[in-house]
């Protein structure tokens, strides 16, 4: 069955574009019900509109507090009836009430090998820590910032002489296939969050996150 998704994004929308391209190519059995952003000038909104997809900015400054903003945002999302909400470069914290009411129905892609380097400036954090491996993770969203159960990861080497820009580009090249492959498994019913908050893959509790190798398919 075709997976109906909503996308949240704050920036240029490169992960959104990867989703749209995969759907158009027939390699992802999904449809995008709508795209939402906290910024009216987000490139993701323009990408959505160009593709004929409903796109809306719900700006925090138009609401009294975070709870009011979350309420307005998720009322609009719920009206589109998505089965899954994908945070693809969405840079605002979402309150616990909104997250907990959608447990197992919201995922996020984060540019680090979680639980390492939560929050912002992950590439800077990785370089400062002197690690020799970095990457990206897709996880279920919980009220804990970047702390939800990790579904899948893609790893990249950190090279001598790397700066933030070089490392960010290497990670971004793996983010797109990582997100798409995770969405394929969710669409196929192979991945879900169970009642005790653990990732289940093919009906069994996952001992570790799926790892996306260079062939861009999970084992």
VENSULVEN-V870159 format. One record per backbone hydrogen bond with DSSP energy under -1.0 kcal/mol. CO is the residue of the C=O (numbers start at 1). NH is the residue of the N-H. If there is no record, write none. Layout:
<<CO & NH> <CO & NH>>
This chain:
<<3 & 31> <4 & 83> <4 & 84> <5 & 33> <6 & 86> <7 & 36> <8 & 88> <11 & 44> <13 & 17> <14 & 18> <15 & 19> <16 & 20> <17 & 21> <18 & 22> <19 & 23> <20 & 24> <21 & 25> <22 & 27> <23 & 26> <28 & 30> <29 & 3> <31 & 5> <34 & 7> <35 & 56> <36 & 9> <37 & 58> <39 & 42> <42 & 46> <43 & 47> <44 & 48> <45 & 49> <46 & 50> <47 & 51> <48 & 53> <49 & 52> <54 & 35> <56 & 37> <59 & 62> <60 & 63> <65 & 69> <66 & 70> <67 & 71> <68 & 72> <69 & 73> <70 & 74> <71 & 75> <72 & 76> <73 & 77> <74 & 78> <75 & 79> <77 & 80> <78 & 81> <84 & 6> <85 & 107> <86 & 8> <87 & 109> <89 & 10> <95 & 99> <96 & 100> <97 & 101> <99 & 102> <100 & 103> <102 & 105> <105 & 85> <106 & 141> <107 & 87> <108 & 139> <110 & 112> <110 & 137> <112 & 114> <113 & 116> <121 & 125> <122 & 126> <123 & 127> <124 & 128> <125 & 129> <126 & 131> <132 & 158> <134 & 156> <136 & 154> <137 & 110> <138 & 151> <138 & 152> <139 & 108> <144 & 147> <149 & 140> <151 & 210> <152 & 138> <153 & 212> <154 & 136> <156 & 134> <159 & 162> <163 & 167> <164 & 168> <165 & 169> <166 & 170> <167 & 171> <168 & 172> <169 & 173> <171 & 174> <171 & 175> <172 & 176> <174 & 178> <175 & 179> <176 & 180> <177 & 181> <178 & 182> <179 & 183> <180 & 184> <181 & 185> <182 & 186> <183 & 187> <184 & 188> <185 & 190> <186 & 189> <190 & 202> <192 & 200> <194 & 197> <198 & 194> <199 & 206> <200 & 192> <201 & 204> <204 & 201> <210 & 153> <213 & 216>>
